[in-house]
Every structure is written in C-alpha cells, then in structure tokens.
Amino acid sequence: MLRRLATLLCALTLTTLPALAETTQVLIEEQVRNTWGDTLPVEASLQIRFTAGPVDEAELISAFWMDKDTGSFLANAVTEDGITHRLQGLAVAKLSLPVPTRRLMPGEIVSAADIKIVDLPIARVGVFTLTDAEMLEGMQVRRMLAQGRPVMRQSVMEPLVIGRGDKVNILYDDGRLVVTAPGRALTDAHRGQDVRIVNLVSNNALTAVAREEGLVEVIR
C-alpha cells in the first residue's frame, strides 16, 4: 500500500513540473542541423541571425521551414504561455579553415607562421579545400596561394627531394650487396615517390624510389 502511494505521489510530482523553456537560438539551431542533416559537417558552427520575432525563450518549435541554399528560415515558436510567435532569420554555417597569412609562391614550403585559422561560410568551402592545418604545414606550393583564401589540395604537394635534371646517387642494396652509381633524374619526385633516372655509367634509364635529397634507391 505504501509503495503504491509513493508511486502515485511521484507521478503527480512529475506531471506538475513545468516544461523547461530553451533559448530560441538553441531551438532554431537544432532545427537547422536536422534540416541540413548529413550534408552539414559535424565540426561546422552555426550562426543564427534573427530578422523578426524578438522572443528570447520558447518551449518548442511547432513549425519550421528553411531554404538550404540561402539559409533563410521561418519558424513558429511556442512560449510557455501557449502563444505562438513567428520567427524569421538566416542560418549561416561556418567551418574553421587554415588560410595563408601572406601570398605564397610556387616552390615555397608552408610553415606554421604562414598559416592562420579563420571561420568561413561553408558556401566558400569546396570539395577539395584543405580543412586541417596539419595537411598544409610543411607542404610545397604548386600554385600561388592568395593571402586569406582557402587552399585547394591540388595547389600544394609533398616537398620535392629530387628535381628533374638533378644529379643523384643511385643505391642498390639487396641485403648482401650494396652498389652505388652516379645518375641524373629525368622527373621530379617527393620522398617515397617513383622517379625516372638515367645511370650515367651504363646510360640506361630505369625507375627508382626517391629516398632523400640527391639519393634514389633501385628496388627489384
């Protein structure tokens, strides 16, 4: 009997608790993320701007519509007194991206001092845009990088250790025999990349692997 009475009192207490109101900023952000779904990166931040409907808090959003292309939205927010207010505004999704702090020319190596992190609208972020500073630092510039603009993957590359026309040492090591010979590179290569070379002793062209500056290894 006492247990049933305690259960009844607990239920009555729960039903009399008022619904917790939330800021319209949070409620609209939830609706925006649900509308964009998987197309919105998890790491994206949202900036919500209201142009109409100055309501600070509401219990729920009873209706929501948004243009995914522009971010414009309309919503009905129900306050704790049961009144529905029309909200209108703009949702801007942004990503934190590394951008150059100065203009970088082809051949330069990107250092940490050459990078800063900025928040840019997702509309300005392409499929091939670098989104991680670690993917940019230490890379060699292939195409000129403009100050303050997102960097495309194809605009940078692993630093070259072998340049076309460079003199190189050719190494062959099978564990029992080590042979070296002078050569010349016929193509560019970064560390670990295949490179075409010519053996200056035999005048034969062959493919080797770039190991470091001036050194290639023939693997058989």
Rosetta blueprint (number, residue, H / E / L):
1 M L
2 L H
3 R H
4 R H
5 L H
6 A H
7 T H
8 L H
9 L H
10 C H
11 A H
12 L H
13 T H
14 L H
15 T H
16 T H
17 L L
18 P L
19 A L
20 L L
21 A L
22 E E
23 T E
24 T H
25 Q H
26 V H
27 L H
28 I H
29 E H
30 E H
31 Q H
32 V H
33 R H
34 N H
35 T H
36 W H
37 G H
38 D H
39 T H
40 L L
41 P L
42 V L
43 E L
44 A L
45 S E
46 L E
47 Q E
48 I E
49 R E
50 F E
51 T E
52 A E
53 G L
54 P L
55 V L
56 D L
57 E E
58 A E
59 E L
60 L E
61 I E
62 S E
63 A E
64 F E
65 W E
66 M E
67 D L
68 K L
69 D L
70 T L
71 G L
72 S E
73 F E
74 L E
75 A E
76 N E
77 A E
78 V E
79 T L
80 E L
81 D L
82 G L
83 I L
84 T E
85 H E
86 R E
87 L E
88 Q E
89 G E
90 L E
91 A E
92 V E
93 A E
94 K E
95 L E
96 S E
97 L E
98 P E
99 V E
100 P E
101 T L
102 R L
103 R L
104 L E
105 M L
106 P L
107 G L
108 E L
109 I E
110 V L
111 S L
112 A H
113 A H
114 D H
115 I E
116 K E
117 I E
118 V E
119 D E
120 L E
121 P E
122 I H
123 A H
124 R H
125 V L
126 G L
127 V L
128 F L
129 T E
130 L L
131 T L
132 D L
133 A H
134 E H
135 M H
136 L L
137 E L
138 G L
139 M L
140 Q E
141 V E
142 R L
143 R L
144 M L
145 L E
146 A L
147 Q L
148 G L
149 R L
150 P L
151 V L
152 M E
153 R H
154 Q H
155 S H
156 V E
157 M E
158 E L
159 P L
160 L E
161 V E
162 I E
163 G L
164 R L
165 G L
166 D L
167 K E
168 V E
169 N E
170 I E
171 L E
172 Y E
173 D E
174 D L
175 G L
176 R L
177 L L
178 V E
179 V E
180 T E
181 A E
182 P E
183 G E
184 R E
185 A E
186 L L
187 T L
188 D L
189 A E
190 H E
191 R L
192 G L
193 Q L
194 D E
195 V E
196 R E
197 I E
198 V E
199 N E
200 L L
201 V L
202 S L
203 N L
204 N L
205 A E
206 L E
207 T E
208 A E
209 V E
210 A E
211 R E
212 E E
213 E L
214 G L
215 L E
216 V E
217 E E
218 V E
219 I L
220 R L
